[in-house]
Amino acid sequence: MPKDSENRSADVVIDPLAAVAPNAQLGTGVKIGPFCHVGPDVVLGDGVELLSHVVVDGHTIVGAGTKVFPFASLGVAPQDLKYQGEPTTLVIGANCQIREHVTAHRGTVHGPGETRIGDDSLIMIGVHVAHDCQIGRRALFANNVTLGGHVTVGEQVFIGGLTAVHQFARIGSYAYVGGMAAIRFDVIPCSIVMGADDGRLSGLNIVGLKRRGMSREEINTLRKVYKTMFREPGNMQDRFSRARELYKDEPVAQEILEFISQDSERSYLKDGRSDDD
C-alpha cells in the first residue's frame, strides 16, 4: 500500500523542486520530478512517475506503473457550476500514459461522484476528461479529444484527434471514432464513425474485431445484426426490436443488444446509408 511521508520507501524519489503534501500516499518506486504539485489526498501507486510540472490534486488515485507527462492537471475541481467542493474522486488505472497538457477532473455528487480512466490507457496530448466520465481499459484517445461530463466509454475504444463528445453520450466497447468528429449521440459497440464526415456510422470496426480474436463466423453474425438494425425497412425502434428477437440466442450479439437496451440520455448514431432522417 502507498505510504505517507513518515513511512515512505527509500526508493521514492522526489525532486527538491517538487511540492508534495506530507499526507500524500506514495507507493514504492514512485518518482516525482521538478515543479510537480501533489495534494494531501492523493494516492500514487507503485512505480508511478510524474515527469515534471504535473498537478495531481483532490481525492485522486493513480494506479501502479502509470506515467504522467509535463503540464498534465489531474483531479482538480470539475468545471460544473453546481459543484460545491464535495470530496469526489478521480481514479486513473494502472499502466496508463497520461501525456502533456491532459486535464482530468474529479466527479460530482450529481453523477457517480467519480471520474475513472481504465487500466492500460493512452491519453494523448491536450485531451480533456470532464467530471463523472467513465472510461474503460485500454482506451486510446488521440490529441485534443474532448469529453463532456458524464460520458461513458467502453473498453478498447479509439477516438481520433480533435473529436468532441457531448455530455452523457456513450461509446461502446471496441468502437473506432475518426478524427474531428462531433459525437452528439450514442455509438454502439464494435462500430466505426468516420470522423469529420456527417457524424454517422459507417459499419463495423472489422480490424478491431479481428484484433479482439473474433472468428469469421462471429463477425458475420455481427454484420447481420448491424444490417438488421440500420439497413432494413422500418423505423429505428422497429428494427432494434427485430434485431433483439432475431439474435437473442447469439452470444456474440449480446454486447450490442444490451447496449441498445439500456436507458440513455441520448439517441443512437445512425448509419450513413440508412434512410433515417
N, C-alpha and C positions, 0 to 999 in steps of 0.2 A: 504494500500500500504506500502511496506517496506520503511523505512526512513533512511536518512543518520545520521551521528554522532550527529548533532546538535539537532535532534528531535527524537532520539531513545526512544522506550518504556522502562519504568523502569524494565520490566520483561526480557529484553535482558541480557543474562549472557555471559560475555567474560572473559575467564581466563586471568590473568595478564601476562601469558607467551605466549599468542597468539598475532599475528601481524595482525591487521585489519585496512585496509586503511580507513581514515576518510570519503571518498566519497562512500564507500560500503553501499548499501541499505539493511537494516536488518528489517525483519518483526517482529511482536510481538512474544514473546516466543522463540526467537532464542537462541541457546546455542552453544558456540564455546569453545572447550576445549584447553588444553595446546599445544603449539607448532604448532598451525594451522596458515596458511597464507591465508588471504582473500584480493584479489586485489581491486583496486578502481572502477572497472567497474562491480563488482559482485552484483547480486541481490539474496538475500536469503529470501524465502517466510516464512510466519508464521509457527512457530514451527519447522523449520529446525534445525537439530542437527549435528554438526561436532564434533566427539568424541575427537580425538587428532591427531596431526601430519598430518593434511589434508591440501592440497593445492588447493585452488579454485582461478583461475586467469582468465584474459581476460574478454570478454563480455559474462559472464556466468550467467544464471538464474537457480536457483534450486527451484523447486516447494514446496509448503507448505507440511509440515509433512515428508519430506524426511530426512533420517538418513544416514550419511556418516561415514564410519568406518576408523580406522587409516591407514595412508600411501596411501590413495587414492589421485590421482592427476587429477584435473578436469579443463578443459578449457585452458590448456597451448597451445602453438603453435603447429600446426599439423606437422607431420613428412612427409613433402612434400617439395621437393627442389624448387618447383615453388612458394611457399608461401613467400610473401614479407612484412609481417607484417600488412596486411589489417585487419580492425576491424570486423572480422567474429565472430560467436557466437556458444555457446553450450547451449542447453536448456534441462534441466532434469525435468521431470514431478513431479507431486505431489505424496506423499506417496510411494516413492521408497526407496529401501535399496541398498546402494552402498557399497559393502564390501571391505575388506582390499586389498590394492595394485591395485585397479581398476584404469585404465587410460582411460580417455575420452577426446578427443581433439576437439577443435573448428573447424568449417568448413573452406572452402577455396572459393575464388572467381571463381575457376574452377568447382565448384559444386553449390549447393544451397546456399552456404555461411553459412550454419547452420548444426550442428550436433544435433540430437534430440533423447532423450530417453523418451518413453511414460510413462504415469502415472502407478503407482502400479507395477512397475517392480522390480525384484530381480536380481541384477547383482553381482554374487559371486566373490570370491577371485581371483585376478590376471587377470580378464577379460580386454581385450583391445578393445575399441571402437574407430576406426580411424575417421579421418576427413570426414565430409559430410554423415556419416551414418544416416539413418532414421529408428528408432526402434519404433514399435507400443506399445500400452499399454499392461500391464501385461506380459511383456517378462520375461522369466526365463532362465538365462544363467549360467550354472554351471562353476566350477573353470577353469580358464585359457582358456576360449574361446577367440579366436582372430578374430576380424572382420577387413578386409581390408577396404580401403577407398571406399566411395560411395555405401556401402552395404545397401540394403533395407530389413527390417524385418517387417512382418505384426503383427497383434495382437495375443496375447496369444501363442507365439512360444516358445517352449522349445528347447534349444541347450545343448547337453551333454558336459562334460568336455573335454578339450584338443582339441576341434574342431576348425579348421581354415576355414574361409570363404573368398574366393577370392574376390578381389575388383570388384565392380559393380555387384556382384551376388545379386539375390533377393530370399528371403524365404517368401513364402505366409503365410497368417494367419492360425493359428491352426495346423501348421506343427510341427512334432517332429523329431529332429535330434539327433541320438545317439552319444555317446562319441567317441572321436578320429577320427571323420570324416574329410575328406578333401572335402569341398564343392566348386567345380570349376564352377558349372552350377546352373541355377535357380531351385528352389524347389517349386513345385506347392502347393497351399493351401491344407490343410487337409491331407497331406501325411506324410509318415514315411521314414526316411533314417536310416538304421541300423548301423550307426556309422562306426567303423573300419572294415567295410566289403569291398566291391568293389566300394563304392560310388554310389550305385544305390538305387532307390526307392524300397520299399518292400510292398507297398499297402497304404491303408488309415489309418489315425490315429483314429481308431474307438472309443477308450476310450476318446480321446479329443472331438470327435463329440458328444458323449453322454453327456459329461460334458457341452457342449455348448447348450444342450437341444434339439438336433435334434431327430426327430421321426424315427422309424424303416423304414418307407416308404422313408423319405428323405435320410437316409443313404443308402438304397438300390438303390436309384437313383444315388447317387454319386458313388456307386460301378459300376454301368453300365457305367457311364461317364469314370471312370478310365479304365475299361476293353476296351472300345472303343478306348481310346487314346493310350493304351500301350500294349494290348494283342491280338489285331486283326490283320489280314493281312494288308500289305501295308506299305509304309514308314511313318515316323512321321508326315510329313506335311499333307499327305492324311488322316491319322487317326484323326488329330486335326480338319481338315476341316469337316470331317464326324461327329465328336462329336459336333461341333458348330451348325451344321444343325439339328442333331437329338434332341438336348437338349436345343434349343434356347428358348423354352417356359417353361422350368423348372426353377423356381426361385432359387431353392437350388443349381443348377449347375452354376449359373451366376458368382459366385466368381472365380471359376476355369477357366471358359471360358474367362472371361475378363482378367484374369491374363495372359493366354497364348496368348491373342490377342494384348497385349501391346508390344511396342518396347522394346528391351532389348539388352544389350551388350553381353549377354550370351545365350547359348542354354539351354535346359532343361535336368535335370537329367532323365535318362531312368529307366524303370522298370527292376529289376533283372531277370525277367522271359521272357522278350521280346527278339526277335531275332535281335534287332538293334545292330549294331557294336558300 
